[in-house]
Amino acid sequence: MNKPLRRIAIFCGLLVLTLLLRDNYLQYVKADSLASDTKNRRVNITRYATPRGDIIVDGKAITGSVETTGDYKYKRTWTNGAMWAPVTGYSSQAFGANQLEKLEDGILSGNDDRLFFRNTLDMITGKEKEGGSVVTTLNAAAQKAAYQGLGDKKGAVAAIEPSTGKILALVSTPSYDPSKFAGSSDKDAEEWKKVQKKNNPDDPMLNRALRETYPPGSTFKVVTAAAALENGEVADIDDKTDTPDPFKLPQSSSKLTNEHGECKNATLRYALMVSCNTVFAKMSDNVGNEKMIEQAAKFGFNEAELDTPVRAAESIYPKDNPPQNALDGIGQGSNRATPLQMAMVASAVANDGKLMKPYMVDQIWAKLDPLETTKPQQLSQAVSAKTAQALQKMMETVVEDANGTGGKAKIDGVKVGGKTGTAQHGLNNSEKPYAWFISYAKLSDGSAPVAVAVVVEDGAADRGDITGGGLAGPIARDVMKAVIGNKK
């Protein structure tokens, strides 16, 4: 072979070797990333080639699949989509998926490795491939009560079973119907545009129950009371607190006053019942910022990775200077919380101080076979059982006493503990306040089947009419009644 031919042969050999290396790189190194790349159209074609598995609530499917034309054989459907969207999220041929539809996509699409044996049997027997089912912890009656209670108001509800951490209700309004953009048509694209924040200032796709943080207002006084009791600032909830009215903020000339009640030297029980700002600002100042942070963290604040499995936004109790820390103690400083977080506070109090991790997926199923069951997990001992029981007495006074702010949450034959909150916000508190209510219900056998947090951003209401007890309390009551009704 002459020299030029040898060079050509070597060059061709190098080309073949390069092609082989590239092919092996794509086949073995990049295979997983290419298979999951959202720009890979074949991924979606495969995902929607068979009916998706269902998301289950109370033994009934709240999702389904229907046949369509084109490359995608099936598309997703929902029952009462707007009510369940904060739980399921969406699954769209054109716009991907989020929340449970995304996090459990392997199971729902039938591609999870745990379904390999079943898929193999179906292939051998000639059956169509099917996705697995995701069984949730949600309570349909509680979800409906929360959704109807909020109605056309902007807000959110989170409800938890205190003994396990099971999420019983998770509602955010305004919401959206994921069925409207589940396909890939021009109409689906138009519906998608309508729910984007840039086109809709109400931001219906924001999951306010999990992903929005608010100033917690007076509901945070439960955490401050816990810190005061745990750190020995108050020996008994009926002891006088030696609090002036007004209370001069530390290192400041500003004086804090109260909306109502006789708060000078009030007891902790009375102060929570009528929501004395001065008492809880003083308690927060006495406890100090460092220990307030520690107590808040035991209730779940400052946790950046709280997965339900949908990740909740981090609720914050920050490092602050003394005057700001005093305001944090009444929920009007720099601290912020999600509705789920405040439901966790009420839940820990109701559960004698034990804070359970909130979760919404109970089981994963493949046809008739359970593949995985979630085990309840304790996150912390937020407070001692003694302190929790003292907080229960205080919260129950808020609802049961004629002078309490939470009377609208009463339920006949059930012991209810609660705390109202009216959270100021905006520049110089110029915006209409948020109405909060947190609560729990206890049955005659001592069990506490539900704890609830409700927040209402009601821009349509008169500023003077916005109170946690007035707007949010009745919603919490109806959610608790729905859960209790299922227990009887």
Secondary structure, 3 states (H helix, E strand, C coil): CCHHHHHHHHHHHHHHHHHHHHHHHHHHHCHHHHHHCCCCHHHHHHHCCCCCCCEEECCEECEEEEECCCCCCEEEEECCHHHHHHHHCCEECCCEECHHHHHCHHHHHCCCHHHHHHHHHHHHHCCCCCCCEEEECCCHHHHHHHHHHHCCCEEEEEEECCCCCEEEEEEEECCCCHHHHCCCCHHHHHHHHHCCCCCCCCCCCCCHHHHCCECCHHHHHHHHHHHHHHCCCCCCCCCECCCCCCEECCCCCCEECCCCCCCCCCEHHHHHHHCCHHHHHHHHHHHCHHHHHHHHHHCCCCCCCCECCCECCCCECCCCCHHHHHHHCCCCCCCEECHHHHHHHHHHHHCCCEEECCECEEEEEECCEEEEECCCCEEEECCCHHHHHHHHHHHHHHHHCCCCCCHHHCECCEEEEEEEEEEEECHHHCEEEEEEEEEEEECCCCCCCEEEEEEEECCCCCHHHCCHHHHHHHHHHHHHHHHHHHHC
